[in-house]
Amino acid sequence: MKPAHIRVQELQKEVANLAELRDEAQSEMDSNMDEAIYYRKKASEAEARMYARQEEIDARLAEITELEEQQEVLVHAATA
């Protein structure tokens, strides 16, 4: 069995190493959180663009439908 002071020194080294690993993990976590926030924002912006484009598509489709209906009325009126 090792003397207590040697075991204390070993444990202190382990604590220092573990603290360094913890700090590295903290730094990695912070970096990943920053990236997550960035990409969440980018995804939200893309979603907003997607819905805006869909609204534009819907408006164009409604206009097409309206024009086709007007054209149909004119064709029926011309043939009647």
C-alpha positions in Angstrom: 0.0 0.0 0.0 1.3 3.5 -1.0 1.9 6.1 1.6 -1.0 8.6 1.9 1.0 11.6 0.6 1.8 9.7 -2.6 -1.8 8.7 -3.1 -2.8 12.3 -2.5 -0.4 13.5 -5.1 -1.7 10.9 -7.6 -5.3 12.0 -6.9 -4.4 15.6 -7.3 -2.9 14.8 -10.7 -6.1 12.9 -11.7 -8.2 15.9 -10.5 -6.1 18.3 -12.6 -6.4 16.0 -15.7 -10.1 15.6 -15.2 -10.5 19.3 -14.7 -8.7 19.9 -18.0 -11.0 17.3 -19.8 -14.0 19.0 -18.2 -12.9 22.4 -19.5 -12.4 20.9 -23.0 -15.8 19.4 -22.9 -17.3 22.7 -21.7 -15.6 24.5 -24.5 -16.9 22.0 -27.1 -20.4 22.2 -25.6 -20.3 26.0 -25.8 -19.2 25.9 -29.4 -21.8 23.4 -30.3 -24.5 25.4 -28.6 -23.4 28.5 -30.6 -23.7 26.4 -33.8 -27.0 25.1 -32.7 -28.3 28.6 -32.2 -26.9 29.7 -35.6 -28.5 26.8 -37.4 -31.8 27.0 -35.6 -31.9 30.7 -36.7 -31.0 29.7 -40.3 -33.7 27.0 -40.3 -36.3 29.5 -39.0 -35.3 32.0 -41.7 -35.6 29.2 -44.3 -39.0 28.2 -43.0 -40.2 31.8 -43.2 -39.0 31.9 -46.9 -40.7 28.6 -47.6 -44.0 29.8 -46.3 -43.7 33.1 -48.2 -43.0 31.3 -51.4 -45.9 29.0 -50.8 -48.2 32.1 -50.4 -46.8 33.5 -53.7 -47.5 30.1 -55.3 -51.1 30.1 -53.9 -51.7 33.6 -55.2 -50.4 32.7 -58.7 -52.6 29.6 -58.7 -55.6 31.6 -57.6 -54.9 34.1 -60.4 -54.6 31.3 -62.9 -57.9 29.8 -61.8 -59.6 33.2 -62.0 -58.2 33.8 -65.5 -59.2 30.3 -66.7 -62.8 30.9 -65.3 -63.0 34.2 -67.1 -61.7 32.6 -70.3 -64.3 29.8 -69.9 -67.1 32.4 -69.5 -65.9 34.3 -72.6 -65.8 31.1 -74.6 -69.3 30.1 -73.5 -70.6 33.6 -74.3 -69.0 33.6 -77.7 -70.5 30.2 -78.6 -74.0 31.0 -77.2 
